[in-house]
Amino acid sequence: MNVTIDTLKELRDRSPHFVGMKHAVNDLALVSECLAVLGEDFKVFVGLEELSFPMMAVGACGLMNAVSNLRPACWPICAMRSGRVILPRARGLHQALLEINQAVFFDTNPIPIKYMMRRLGLLPANEHRLPNVPATPELEKRLDNVLRRAACYRNRPHEDFWS
């Protein structure tokens, strides 16, 4: 559900405990507006994979998305917050992860992400609660191809990726 800056201001005025939100809508401008209107102490967490880097670049403070669980050290947020990577390199990392970000939507979430996590050895099994079911063989093949093409997932330590 989209919210307006006016709604956020009213929530902030009515509740001193309203200190942040997860923003999972394709609206990059809202991050800037939130910080301008609600103050730099208002926390915006990115919930839309494809906008992780741009939202972090304009002031979001962290991520709440599924794909970052695959290998957190490979995310532009880590690059930006650690100070280890300059903007062009973080931008390149964002582009390198674009296909992974899109792959989570190849089917109903969490079907693709759970398959990729199992494939990378992060989950012991690909279990789902009904009505979700494990990935089909066709989806598995498609996701395997995405993982193979993703630079960050080629069995390289993340330190190598930064150099």
C-alpha positions in Angstrom: 0.0 0.0 0.0 1.4 3.4 -0.9 1.4 6.0 1.8 1.7 9.8 1.4 4.1 12.0 3.2 1.1 13.6 4.8 0.0 10.3 6.3 3.6 9.7 7.6 3.6 13.1 9.2 0.3 12.5 10.9 1.6 9.1 12.2 4.7 10.8 13.5 2.7 13.5 15.2 0.3 11.0 16.8 3.0 8.5 17.9 6.4 9.3 19.3 7.2 5.6 18.8 6.9 5.9 15.0 10.6 6.2 14.1 10.8 4.5 10.7 9.3 2.2 8.1 10.0 -0.4 5.5 9.5 1.1 2.1 8.8 -1.5 -0.6 7.2 0.6 -3.3 8.7 1.8 -6.5 8.9 5.4 -5.3 12.5 6.6 -4.8 11.4 10.2 -4.1 9.6 9.2 -0.9 12.9 8.4 0.8 14.1 11.9 0.1 10.8 13.4 1.1 10.7 11.4 4.4 14.1 12.6 5.4 13.4 16.2 4.5 10.0 16.4 6.3 10.4 13.9 9.1 14.1 14.6 9.8 17.4 12.7 9.3 16.6 10.5 12.4 13.6 8.9 10.7 14.7 5.5 9.5 13.7 4.2 6.1 14.5 0.5 5.3 14.5 -0.6 1.7 12.1 -3.5 1.0 12.3 -3.5 -2.8 15.4 -5.3 -4.1 15.9 -3.4 -7.3 15.9 -0.1 -5.5 18.3 -1.0 -2.7 21.3 0.9 -4.0 19.4 4.0 -5.2 17.4 4.3 -1.9 20.6 3.8 0.2 22.3 6.5 -1.9 19.6 9.1 -1.1 19.5 8.2 2.6 17.8 5.0 3.5 19.5 3.3 6.5 19.2 -0.4 5.7 17.6 -3.2 3.9 14.6 -5.5 4.7 14.5 -7.6 1.6 14.7 -11.3 0.8 17.6 -11.4 -1.7 20.1 -9.8 0.6 20.1 -13.0 2.6 21.9 -14.8 -0.2 25.2 -13.1 0.5 24.9 -9.9 2.6 28.5 -8.8 2.1 27.9 -8.5 -1.7 25.2 -5.8 -1.3 25.9 -2.2 -2.2 24.7 -1.1 1.2 27.7 -3.0 2.7 29.9 -1.3 0.2 28.5 2.1 1.0 28.4 1.8 4.7 31.8 0.2 5.1 33.5 2.9 3.2 35.5 0.3 1.3 34.0 1.0 -2.1 33.7 4.2 -4.0 30.4 5.1 -5.7 31.2 3.8 -9.2 32.1 0.4 -7.8 29.0 0.3 -5.7 27.0 1.3 -8.8 28.7 -1.6 -10.7 27.8 -4.0 -7.9 24.2 -2.8 -8.1 24.1 -3.6 -11.8 25.8 -7.0 -11.3 23.1 -7.9 -8.8 20.2 -6.7 -11.0 19.3 -10.2 -12.4 19.4 -11.7 -8.9 17.0 -9.0 -7.7 14.7 -9.7 -10.5 14.9 -13.5 -10.0 13.1 -13.4 -6.7 10.0 -12.4 -8.6 10.2 -15.3 -11.1 7.5 -16.9 -9.0 5.6 -16.2 -5.8 8.0 -15.2 -3.0 9.5 -17.1 -1.1 9.7 -19.9 -3.7 12.7 -18.5 -5.7 14.6 -17.2 -2.7 14.3 -20.4 -0.8 15.5 -22.4 -3.7 18.5 -20.1 -4.2 19.3 -20.2 -0.5 19.3 -24.0 -0.5 21.3 -24.1 -3.7 24.0 -21.9 -2.0 24.0 -24.0 1.1 22.2 -21.5 3.3 19.2 -23.7 4.0 19.3 -27.5 4.6 16.0 -28.1 2.7 13.6 -26.3 0.4 10.6 -26.5 2.6 7.5 -24.4 2.3 4.2 -24.0 4.1 1.1 -24.5 2.0 -0.1 -23.2 -0.3 3.5 -22.5 -1.4 5.4 -25.4 -2.9 9.1 -25.9 -3.9 10.3 -24.6 -7.2 9.5 -26.6 -10.3 12.3 -28.2 -12.3 11.9 -25.5 -14.9 12.2 -22.7 -12.3 15.2 -24.4 -10.7 17.0 -24.4 -14.0 16.2 -20.8 -14.6 17.4 -19.8 -11.1 20.6 -21.9 -11.4 21.4 -20.0 -14.6 20.9 -16.7 -12.8 23.2 -17.8 -9.9 25.8 -19.0 -12.4 25.8 -15.6 -14.1 25.9 -13.5 -10.9 29.5 -12.5 -10.2 28.9 -12.4 -6.5 27.9 -16.0 -6.4 30.7 -17.7 -8.3 32.2 -19.3 -5.2 34.6 -16.4 -4.7 35.2 -14.9 -1.3 33.5 -11.5 -1.2 36.8 -9.8 -0.6 37.8 -10.8 -4.2 34.8 -9.1 -5.5 35.8 -5.7 -4.1 39.3 -5.7 -5.7 
